């Protein structure tokens, strides 16, 4: 069942199941939502095992109100943290982030401070506003132009709006120490055509935590949504 909570003038859609902690919060990727296979698998596992879990759609995505063109990482970070504060009963939180959600999980994790119990990244994509675009595209985005790129999944071309990109450029993390000291697990497919697996290795090096493990999945693509990939994710959630 989906509920909504008004945050920042938008109706943010979410699903919450009560249970023991640490609570698990799943953050979907760019233009994705909480109805995805990995998010649903995590939610169902938590419900079956009596663990508290929270899924959500960022404003402009899925069932939440708003326009995608108005979205930005800083806005979505605010929404996630506000929803955690409003709905999570457990005093400790494990944040799981997929792709762009893996960037957002770091921003949310830093905002949670001592409440952060651990993070799990799936094809984490911090700083993709930098390494994900060439100089021509960056010039267009600086000028306020929306750019469109073909994607690998048969959908319409993927837009990147100047507002999102300019906001993201101010939130880059890989060029400095990332002040997260909780346990970190990073899962990345070796055949990921969207986010190079080297990004997870760079992230592991930048994190201040001394409990960081990177798992490279042979044959895994960006989605890591095969049955064995999802099983690996659930085992990783269970360990934390």
C-alpha positions in Angstrom: 0.0 0.0 0.0 1.3 3.4 -1.0 0.9 6.5 1.3 1.9 10.1 0.8 3.4 12.8 3.0 3.7 16.5 2.1 7.3 17.5 2.1 8.5 20.8 0.6 5.1 21.5 -1.0 5.1 18.1 -2.8 3.2 14.9 -2.0 5.9 12.3 -1.6 4.7 8.7 -2.2 6.2 6.0 0.0 5.7 2.5 1.3 6.6 1.6 4.9 6.6 -1.6 6.8 7.1 -1.7 10.5 9.6 -4.0 12.2 12.8 -4.2 14.2 15.9 -2.2 13.3 18.1 -1.2 11.8 15.6 0.1 9.3 16.4 -0.3 5.6 15.8 2.6 3.2 16.0 2.0 -0.6 16.8 4.9 -2.9 16.1 4.3 -6.6 18.1 5.5 -9.6 17.7 8.3 -12.1 14.1 8.4 -13.4 13.4 5.3 -11.5 10.9 4.6 -8.7 10.0 2.4 -5.8 8.1 -0.1 -8.1 11.4 -1.5 -9.5 12.4 -5.1 -9.0 15.3 -4.5 -6.5 13.3 -2.1 -4.4 10.4 -4.5 -4.2 12.6 -7.4 -3.4 14.2 -5.5 -0.5 10.8 -4.4 0.8 9.4 -7.9 0.6 12.5 -9.4 2.3 12.2 -6.9 5.1 8.4 -7.5 5.6 9.0 -11.3 5.6 11.8 -11.0 8.2 10.2 -8.4 10.5 12.6 -5.6 9.5 11.5 -2.0 9.2 11.8 -0.7 5.6 11.0 2.4 3.7 10.6 2.9 -0.1 9.8 6.3 -1.7 9.5 8.1 -5.0 11.3 11.4 -5.3 9.3 14.4 -6.3 8.6 14.3 -10.0 9.1 10.5 -10.1 6.7 7.6 -9.9 3.6 8.3 -7.8 4.9 11.5 -6.2 3.8 14.9 -7.3 5.9 17.5 -9.1 7.8 17.7 -12.4 10.9 15.7 -13.1 12.5 18.8 -14.7 12.3 20.5 -11.3 14.2 17.8 -9.5 17.7 18.0 -8.0 19.9 15.9 -5.7 19.7 18.5 -3.0 15.9 18.5 -3.2 15.7 14.8 -3.1 18.1 14.5 -0.2 15.9 16.8 1.8 12.8 14.7 0.9 14.6 11.5 1.9 15.9 12.8 5.2 12.5 14.4 6.1 10.7 11.1 5.4 13.2 9.1 7.5 12.7 11.5 10.3 8.9 11.4 10.0 8.4 7.7 9.5 11.3 5.6 10.6 11.0 4.3 14.2 14.4 2.6 14.5 17.3 4.6 15.8 19.7 3.2 13.2 19.3 3.2 9.4 20.9 1.2 6.5 20.6 3.2 3.3 20.6 1.2 0.0 21.2 3.2 -3.2 21.0 2.1 -6.9 23.0 4.1 -9.5 22.2 7.7 -8.9 20.6 6.5 -5.7 24.1 5.4 -4.8 25.2 9.1 -4.9 22.2 10.2 -3.0 22.7 7.5 -0.3 26.1 9.1 0.5 24.5 12.6 0.8 21.7 11.1 3.0 24.2 9.1 5.0 26.2 12.1 5.8 23.1 14.0 6.8 22.0 11.1 9.1 25.2 11.3 11.1 25.3 8.8 14.0 22.0 7.4 13.0 23.6 5.8 9.9 24.2 2.1 10.5 25.5 1.2 7.0 25.2 1.8 3.3 24.9 -0.6 0.3 25.6 0.8 -3.1 24.4 -1.0 -6.3 26.3 0.4 -9.4 26.8 3.6 -7.4 27.2 6.6 -9.6 28.6 9.5 -7.5 29.8 12.5 -9.5 28.3 11.3 -12.7 27.6 15.0 -13.6 31.4 15.1 -14.1 32.6 11.8 -15.6 29.2 11.1 -17.3 29.3 14.0 -19.8 31.8 15.3 -22.3 32.9 18.9 -22.5 30.4 19.8 -25.3 27.5 18.5 -23.2 28.8 20.3 -20.1 28.9 23.6 -22.0 25.3 23.1 -23.1 24.2 22.3 -19.5 26.1 25.3 -18.1 24.2 27.4 -20.6 20.9 26.1 -19.3 20.1 23.7 -22.2 18.5 20.3 -21.5 20.4 17.5 -23.3 19.0 14.2 -24.4 20.9 10.9 -24.6 20.0 7.5 -26.0 19.7 4.8 -23.3 20.5 1.1 -23.4 17.0 0.0 -22.4 14.7 0.9 -25.3 13.1 3.9 -23.6 12.8 7.4 -25.0 16.0 9.4 -24.9 17.0 10.3 -21.3 16.9 14.0 -20.5 19.4 15.8 -18.2 18.1 19.2 -17.2 20.4 22.0 -16.5 19.0 22.6 -13.0 19.7 19.0 -12.0 23.3 19.1 -13.5 24.2 22.4 -12.0 23.0 21.3 -8.6 24.8 18.0 -8.8 28.1 19.7 -9.7 28.0 21.4 -6.3 27.6 18.0 -4.5 30.5 16.0 -6.0 32.3 13.8 -3.5 35.1 11.7 -5.1 37.7 14.4 -5.0 37.8 14.5 -1.2 37.5 12.3 1.9 33.9 11.3 2.4 33.0 11.4 6.1 31.1 8.2 6.4 32.6 5.8 8.9 29.8 3.2 9.0 30.2 -0.2 7.2 29.9 0.1 3.4 29.1 -2.6 0.8 29.4 -1.8 -2.9 28.1 -4.1 -5.6 29.0 -3.5 -9.2 28.6 -5.5 -12.4 31.7 -5.9 -14.5 29.7 -5.5 -17.7 28.1 -2.2 -16.6 27.9 -0.1 -19.7 26.6 3.0 -17.9 28.7 3.3 -14.7 32.3 2.0 -14.9 33.1 -0.4 -12.1 36.1 1.9 -11.4 33.7 4.4 -9.9 33.0 2.0 -7.0 36.7 1.5 -6.5 37.3 5.3 -6.4 34.4 5.6 -4.0 35.9 2.9 -1.7 39.2 4.8 -1.6 37.5 8.1 -0.8 35.3 6.8 2.1 36.7 7.3 5.6 35.2 4.0 6.8 37.7 1.2 7.4 34.9 -1.4 6.8 34.4 -1.1 3.0 33.9 -4.1 0.7 33.6 -4.0 -3.1 32.0 -6.9 -4.9 32.5 -7.1 -8.7 29.9 -9.3 -10.3 31.0 -11.2 -13.4 28.6 -10.8 -16.2 26.5 -8.3 -14.3 25.2 -5.2 -16.2 24.1 -1.9 -14.8 20.8 -3.0 -13.4 22.1 -6.1 -11.5 18.6 -7.4 -11.6 19.1 -11.1 -12.5 17.9 -13.5 -9.9 21.4 -14.2 -8.6 22.1 -10.5 -8.5 19.0 -9.8 -6.4 19.9 -12.7 -4.1 23.4 -11.2 -3.6 21.7 -7.9 -2.7 19.4 -9.5 -0.1 22.3 -11.4 1.4 24.2 -8.2 1.7 21.3 -6.5 3.4 21.0 -9.4 5.8 24.7 -9.1 6.8 24.3 -5.4 7.8 
